[in-house]
């Protein structure tokens, strides 16, 4: 898993001697990594929600199958 954004900021504080152009580039990359991390976390939450919905739907389907299973067509 990627390092948390706080770890990126920690590493950035050690770039004090780098030229401004490099610092700016490093800070930009750190921001992009933080954005990717946030998107990853949001996606994980969406996947967990979808899995829960699928479990609920399966349980409902099984219940409906039991209820309808008592009827017979002749």
VOBA-1610 file (N, C-alpha, C; in pm, whole numbers, padded with zeros to 5 digits, always signed):
BEGIN
Unk+00085-00117+00000Unk+00000+00000+00000Unk+00089+00123+00000Unk+00038+00229-00058Unk+00115+00354-00068Unk+00129+00419+00069Unk+00234+00497+00082Unk+00257+00569+00208Unk+00150+00675+00225Unk+00108+00698+00348Unk+00009+00804+00369Unk+00065+00940+00330Unk-00027+01031+00302Unk+00016+01165+00258Unk+00105+01232+00362Unk+00082+01203+00490Unk+00165+01265+00594Unk+00311+01222+00579Unk+00334+01099+00534Unk+00471+01053+00513Unk+00535+01129+00398Unk+00456+01158+00295Unk+00508+01235+00182Unk+00547+01374+00227Unk+00463+01438+00308Unk+00495+01572+00356Unk+00621+01569+00442Unk+00638+01461+00518Unk+00756+01449+00602Unk+00881+01446+00514Unk+00876+01369+00408Unk+00990+01362+00318Unk+01015+01496+00249Unk+00907+01569+00221Unk+00922+01698+00156Unk+00998+01797+00243Unk+00982+01786+00373Unk+01049+01881+00461Unk+01200+01865+00454Unk+01247+01753+00402Unk+01391+01732+00392Unk+01448+01778+00258Unk+01368+01847+00177Unk+01416+01893+00047Unk+01454+02040+00052Unk+01478+02091+00169Unk+01508+02233+00187Unk+01620+02285+00099Unk+01719+02202+00069Unk+01832+02249-00011Unk+01809+02237-00160Unk+01698+02177-00200Unk+01672+02158-00343Unk+01632+02291-00407Unk+01664+02308-00533Unk+01621+02429-00602Unk+01468+02440-00599Unk+01418+02562-00607Unk+01274+02587-00600Unk+01198+02506-00705Unk+01255+02494-00823Unk+01189+02418-00930Unk+01171+02272-00889Unk+01272+02214-00830Unk+01264+02075-00785Unk+01166+02061-00671Unk+01172+02154-00577Unk+01080+02152-00463Unk+00935+02157-00512Unk+00911+02245-00608Unk+00777+02260-00663Unk+00732+02129-00729Unk+00821+02068-00803Unk+00788+01940-00868Unk+00761+01831-00767Unk+00842+01826-00662Unk+00824+01725-00558Unk+00691+01748-00486Unk+00661+01874-00456Unk+00535+01906-00388Unk+00416+01870-00477Unk+00428+01895-00606Unk+00322+01859-00700Unk+00299+01709-00703Unk+00408+01633-00704Unk+00396+01487-00703Unk+00334+01439-00573Unk+00372+01499-00462Unk+00315+01461-00333Unk+00165+01486-00333Unk+00123+01597-00392Unk-00021+01628-00400Unk-00092+01524-00485Unk-00032+01487-00596Unk-00093+01386-00683Unk-00103+01252-00612Unk+00001+01215-00539Unk-00001+01089-00464Unk-00113+01093-00359Unk-00129+01206-00292Unk-00236+01220-00193Unk-00372+01207-00260Unk-00389+01264-00379Unk-00515+01253-00452Unk-00543+01109-00493Unk-00440+01039-00538Unk-00455+00899-00576Unk-00492+00815-00454Unk-00427+00842-00341Unk-00457+00770-00218Unk-00603+00792-00177Unk-00651+00916-00186Unk-00789+00946-00150Unk-00885+00873-00244Unk-00855+00870-00373Unk-00939+00799-00469Unk-00939+00649-00440Unk-00823+00595-00404Unk-00811+00453-00370Unk-00899+00420-00249Unk-00893+00506-00147Unk-00972+00482-00026Unk-01121+00493-00056Unk-01160+00590-00138Unk-01302+00603-00175Unk-01348+00481-00252Unk-01265+00434-00344Unk-01297+00315-00422Unk-01314+00193-00331Unk-01227+00179-00232Unk-01237+00066-00139Unk-01369+00070-00063Unk-01412+00191-00023Unk-01540+00205+00046Unk-01656+00169-00047Unk-01648+00209-00172Unk-01753+00175-00268Unk-01760+00024-00292Unk-01646-00039-00301Unk-01642-00185-00320Unk-01703-00256-00200Unk-01669-00210-00079Unk-01725-00270+00042Unk-01877-00253+00044Unk-01925-00136+00005Unk-02069-00113-00001Unk-02138-00201-00103Unk-02076-00218-00218Unk-02132-00304-00322Unk-02136-00450-00276Unk-02033-00492-00206Unk-02030-00630-00155Unk-02142-00651-00053Unk-02163-00554+00033Unk-02271-00564+00132Unk-02407-00568+00063Unk-02426-00485-00037Unk-02552-00485-00113Unk-02574-00621-00181Unk-02470-00679-00235Unk-02481-00810-00301Unk-02520-00917-00199Unk-02460-00911-00078Unk-02497-01009+00026Unk-02644-00994+00065Unk-02689-00870+00079Unk-02829-00845+00115Unk-02922-00894+00005Unk-02885-00869-00118Unk-02968-00913-00230Unk-02975-01065-00237Unk-02862-01129-00211Unk-02861-01276-00212Unk-02952-01331-00104Unk-02946-01273+00015Unk-03031-01319+00125Unk-03178-01298+00090Unk-03210-01185+00030Unk-03348-01159-00010Unk-03393-01258-00117Unk-03308-01287-00213Unk-03340-01383-00318Unk-03365-01521-00260Unk-03281-01563-00166Unk-03300-01694-00103Unk-03433-01700-00029Unk-03467-01592+00041Unk-03595-01586+00112Unk-03713-01593+00016Unk-03706-01519-00093Unk-03814-01523-00192Unk-03825-01660-00255Unk-03713-01724-00282Unk-03716-01860-00339Unk-03785-01957-00245Unk-03760-01944-00114Unk-03826-02031-00016Unk-03978-02007-00016Unk-04017-01880-00019Unk-04159-01848-00016Unk-04232-01893-00142Unk-04172-01874-00257Unk-04235-01912-00384Unk-04226-02062-00406Unk-04132-02127-00343Unk-04111-02270-00361Unk-04228-02356-00317Unk-04318-02302-00240Unk-04433-02382-00195Unk-04539-02397-00303Unk-04535-02313-00405Unk-04633-02320-00514Unk-04587-02420-00617Unk-04683-02492-00674Unk-04653-02591-00778Unk-04737-02563-00900Unk-04679-02583-01014Unk-04754-02573-01139Unk-04785-02713-01187Unk-04911-02737-01220Unk-04949-02870-01270Unk-04977-02866-01417
//
